[in-house]
């Protein structure tokens, strides 16, 4: 099976079904050596596809028995998993991405992502917590089934520890949600925490809560693996930019590739993250796409204290991170920063005239940084210094650790703080699936199944349908 764009002609739902690939073609798509599959046999979609249903998701096929051809735009965490679940239910699937699965412009293009269920700070935590727990189990199943095939590892059960100076509302609400969902957890006082993790400076911490079976997934590698598995199952991957086709009598009539090809299906799913704002103008002020930065630091030679499995992922106010994963040793990850100290009273400071706009004037957003095609992903020295201040404060043994690499990606936030999984306005056959709130990757296996169910006409849980509707409210427009 080729992964190059199709010839400039109209593709419709009469195209033949490529549900089976020769092993040599799967190896080409997956990018693994022949020894990997020969060692573990020709893989199938068995164990993962047979996973227990998630609360609010009904297993099964479309009620009328017809699944048809679905075109999925975006091969990231949500698009790739949606394609997988659609194909597993019998649909013919074309998956289109401008740059390819796990590319460096994508939200799924970082190296790692945390997998946890601590959502006491979210208004919809009662919906997110069980979904996160289900997704965690799906990641474990994916690891069990596919890591041996690719001869690597994707999910690392690091455990997660959240540390706070006081039992703030986030802590108490998270504990309530965990208890309601029978989530294994611990509550530690400051002394217990410091004894268990002596490399963490936690003199001010009075309470910590842990989720022992939380973990970290290798994000880019897993995204590419899901796409490769989809290809093995018969998903057709096309590399091209897309624009929506016309809406005729309440239905979208195809999507148009950059070479003019029209790809037609029975249904369409736009799971293209920050690019949603470029494809649909009404999304412009219903979502924001800030850039998050992660720093990966080197750890001392022959010192295993900062390497999995000897340290859990961690959460301090405004900062998260996790230990080195030895499968690829990218480094000790820190996302977030500690602000520089406030200058003492009377110390000279730069005047507004010396640094830019007049005092009090809003600084306009750089339009290039608001576009995922043109934004720079280079971490500023100020941002790196903030992460290093965190290390000095909480992991003093790493205060002078070398910076190995930085990663930056757009993440999406919606005006109502929730995912958007709803029809494209004015259509009955096109869907928007996106705006992951900086948490979307972990939900990929579950969201993909939910989107597949909705596209194929299987009713969704009314609470989820209502929660994930396209919001009518908008962000306050920025000045200027």
LUMSEDREN-235065 format. One record per residue (C-alpha): residue in three letters; x, y, z. Coordinates in pm, whole numbers, plus 50000, padded with zeros to 5 digits. Layout:
<rs>
ALAXYZ
...
</rs>
This chain:
<rs>
UNK500005000050000
UNK501395033949903
UNK501265063750136
UNK501795089349860
UNK498895111949757
UNK496505096949503
UNK496445106849141
UNK494455138849070
UNK491075122649027
UNK487885120349227
UNK487995093449497
UNK484555080749599
UNK483055053849815
UNK483315027349540
UNK487065023549589
UNK488124988049680
UNK488694978550042
UNK492334972150130
UNK491724954950461
UNK494814933050438
UNK498414942950374
UNK501354921150275
UNK503854919950559
UNK506564937550356
UNK504204967350304
UNK503374968950673
UNK507084969350752
UNK507554998050508
UNK504755018250670
UNK505705009851027
UNK509355017650977
UNK510564987151174
UNK513004959951082
UNK511884926150961
UNK513164910151280
UNK510504927851484
UNK507554911051318
UNK509354878551257
UNK510094876251628
UNK506504881351738
UNK504454869551442
UNK502174888551210
UNK500244912251436
UNK496514917251433
UNK494154942051593
UNK492914915651836
UNK493474922352207
UNK493154959852192
UNK490044959451973
UNK488394934852210
UNK488854957752511
UNK485934962652746
UNK483604991452654
UNK484145025252812
UNK481385040453022
UNK479165060852789
UNK480395042552478
UNK478345014552325
UNK480344988152145
UNK478984977451809
UNK478464988551454
UNK476095012951294
UNK472505002751353
UNK471635001150986
UNK474634978950916
UNK476125003850670
UNK479455019050763
UNK480615033650431
UNK483685054950367
UNK484885079850630
UNK487505106550558
UNK489475117050868
UNK491495149150849
UNK494395149951095
UNK496605120151183
UNK497445130851537
UNK496305114751861
UNK492585119351798
UNK492555114651422
UNK494745083851428
UNK492685066851698
UNK489415076751526
UNK490665060751204
UNK491655029651397
UNK488245025551562
UNK486335033051242
UNK488335006651058
UNK487894981851341
UNK484124986251304
UNK484234979550932
UNK484355014350778
UNK486645022050487
UNK488885050350605
UNK491035076450433
UNK493315094750678
UNK494735127950556
UNK497455148850721
UNK499405178550593
UNK502755167650739
UNK502325131650857
UNK501665114651193
UNK503715127951484
UNK505305156251286
UNK507065184251475
UNK504365210151403
UNK501625188551549
UNK500265188251903
UNK501145151151911
UNK504725158151804
UNK506335161152149
UNK508285131552280
UNK506235122752589
UNK502835128652752
UNK501585121353104
UNK498685097253154
UNK496775104853476
UNK493225110353602
UNK493655138853853
UNK491035163953737
UNK489875181254052
UNK490675214253884
UNK488265208453593
UNK484605217853590
UNK483875185253406
UNK486115163553620
UNK483275139053682
UNK483295131453308
UNK487025132953251
UNK488145111053543
UNK486445078353435
UNK487425084853074
UNK491055090453176
UNK491035058153373
UNK489615039353075
UNK492225055152848
UNK494965044453087
UNK493815008453058
UNK493675011552679
UNK497265024252674
UNK498344994052878
UNK496604971052631
UNK498204989052338
UNK501594984952504
UNK500994947852560
UNK499864941152205
UNK502034963951994
UNK505234972052183
UNK506614937052111
UNK505764941151743
UNK507754973451715
UNK510374960651961
UNK510094991152184
UNK507955004452468
UNK505265031352467
UNK503535032052807
UNK505625035053125
UNK503775030853455
UNK505705056853651
UNK502995065653901
UNK502205102253964
UNK502595123454276
UNK500895157254329
UNK502475178954598
UNK500995209554766
UNK501705231555066
UNK498085228555179
UNK495065206955100
UNK493785231354840
UNK490505225554646
UNK492315207954361
UNK493555181654605
UNK490255176554786
UNK488185175254466
UNK490595150854300
UNK490375128054602
UNK486575129354584
UNK486635119754216
UNK489125091754277
UNK487015077254556
UNK483855079354346
UNK485595060454065
UNK487475035354282
UNK490845048554169
UNK493795033554360
UNK495595061654540
UNK497545072154846
UNK497585102955065
UNK500975111855216
UNK501985138255464
UNK505125158655415
UNK507355136355623
UNK506225104955440
UNK506805121755104
UNK510325133155191
UNK511255098555319
UNK509975081655003
UNK511485106254754
UNK514565122054913
UNK515735137154581
UNK512745160954593
UNK513115192054807
UNK509695193754971
UNK510205211455305
UNK507045232155256
UNK504835203055144
UNK502205190955392
UNK500155168555163
UNK500805147054857
UNK498445124254670
UNK499625096254444
UNK498095076454158
UNK500355045654145
UNK499195032453807
UNK499445065653622
UNK502235068253370
UNK503925084053072
UNK503515075552702
UNK506095082352434
UNK503875105952239
UNK505445109451895
UNK506385072551874
UNK502905061251983
UNK501165084551737
UNK503235070551454
UNK502635034951573
UNK498855040051581
UNK498985052851223
UNK501075022951119
UNK498664998851286
UNK495805016551109
UNK497635011450784
UNK497984974550862
UNK494214973350910
UNK493564990350577
UNK493445027650657
UNK494645047450354
UNK497075075150452
UNK497335105850229
UNK499845134050289
UNK498275166750178
UNK496755199050297
UNK492945199750291
UNK490125224650267
UNK486465215650329
UNK484285210550025
UNK480945227849972
UNK477915220550189
UNK475035209349969
UNK471585202350114
UNK472985198050464
UNK475875175250366
UNK479535182350302
UNK480475172649949
UNK484085161449971
UNK487355176850084
UNK489825192349844
UNK493525184249851
UNK496215209649768
UNK496675194849418
UNK492975199549342
UNK491945163449403
UNK488505159649561
UNK488245131249812
UNK484635121249875
UNK483295099550152
UNK480045092950331
UNK481265111650640
UNK484115134950738
UNK485925140251068
UNK488095171151118
UNK490495161651399
UNK493185186651309
UNK493935203951639
UNK495085240251609
UNK494385239751234
UNK490645239651310
UNK490835277551337
UNK492245279450985
UNK489645256250830
UNK486545270051003
UNK486385307751064
UNK483735304251336
UNK486325285351545
UNK488625315551549
UNK487195330151869
UNK485885297952024
UNK489345283752084
UNK492825295452168
UNK496095278752065
UNK498845289252308
UNK502265272852286
UNK503575250952565
UNK507275243652610
UNK508945213352766
UNK512635211452857
UNK514595178952874
UNK517625179753103
UNK520505155353133
UNK520925136753462
UNK524225128453635
UNK526165099653484
UNK525555066053656
UNK522885081953881
UNK519645062253848
UNK517635082854098
UNK516115103853819
UNK515365075253579
UNK512265053453546
UNK511245033653750
UNK512965050754044
UNK510955083154039
UNK507295090153954
UNK505945117853736
UNK505395148753951
UNK503075178453983
UNK503815211154162
UNK501755243054115
UNK502345253453754
UNK504965226853682
UNK504785190353581
UNK507425165753471
UNK508785130553489
UNK511945109953503
UNK514135098753216
UNK512575070153019
UNK515475046552945
UNK513945033752620
UNK515155065552448
UNK516675086852731
UNK515515120552601
UNK516075135052946
UNK514415146253267
UNK511295164853154
UNK510085197853300
UNK507045216353169
UNK506415249453343
UNK508645273753524
UNK509275294653833
UNK509145331953766
UNK512245353053836
UNK512415369554178
UNK510795403554217
UNK513455431054218
UNK513915446954563
UNK512305480554626
UNK514325508554473
UNK516195486354226
UNK516425500953873
UNK514045485853618
UNK513675490753247
UNK511195517753153
UNK508385509852910
UNK509975532452650
UNK513145511652666
UNK511425478552605
UNK508525485652374
UNK504925498452402
UNK503845525952634
UNK503135516652994
UNK499845498153028
UNK499405492652655
UNK498505457052556
UNK501145438452358
UNK499545425452037
UNK499895388551967
UNK502355379551694
UNK500155366351411
UNK502925342751299
UNK502875326451643
UNK499095321851620
UNK499415300151311
UNK500615264051354
UNK502165265151005
UNK504355295651073
UNK504965295651450
UNK508485291651581
UNK508955263451832
UNK512265275951969
UNK512295279652349
UNK513495313452470
UNK516315316152721
UNK513845331852964
UNK511675300852941
UNK514625277452990
UNK515835298053287
UNK512405294853447
UNK512565256953425
UNK516075257253564
UNK514905278053860
UNK512345250653925
UNK515065224153925
UNK517155244354167
UNK514155247954398
UNK512785212354386
UNK515525189554247
UNK518725206454366
UNK520935178054241
UNK519855188553889
UNK520325226053935
UNK523215226853686
UNK522025198253465
UNK522775202753094
UNK519835211252871
UNK519525183452612
UNK516595195752405
UNK513355215452414
UNK510005207652257
UNK507135231452194
UNK503665226552053
UNK500365244352026
UNK497685231252255
UNK494045240652222
UNK491675254752481
UNK487975260852419
UNK485925289052562
UNK483915264252775
UNK486915244052892
UNK485795211652730
UNK486435190552423
UNK484455197652107
UNK482965167151934
UNK480025178851729
UNK478725183251376
UNK480235209551151
UNK477455235951156
UNK474975231150875
UNK475935194950807
UNK474775160550909
UNK477795141350780
UNK480805162150893
UNK482275164351242
UNK484675185751440
UNK486705165851695
UNK489275186251878
UNK490285212252134
UNK491925188352379
UNK492555214252656
UNK496245203952678
UNK495005169652793
UNK493795154552468
UNK496605130152392
UNK495955107252687
UNK492285104352588
UNK493105093952230
UNK492085057052252
UNK488765065952419
UNK487955097152219
UNK488685078251897
UNK486135051851989
UNK483565077852091
UNK483975097451767
UNK483755065451561
UNK480535056251739
UNK478965090251674
UNK479995090951309
UNK478535056251253
UNK475195066151405
UNK475485048851741
UNK473915070652009
UNK476235087152257
UNK475735092252629
UNK473475123152652
UNK475765138652914
UNK478755135852683
UNK476805147752380
UNK475795178952573
UNK479235184752722
UNK481055182352388
UNK478745204352180
UNK480215232851980
UNK479995262252221
UNK477905292152126
UNK479815316052351
UNK483085331652237
UNK486245344552399
UNK486425381752455
UNK488045395652144
UNK491615407252203
UNK492235444752186
UNK493195458451846
</rs>
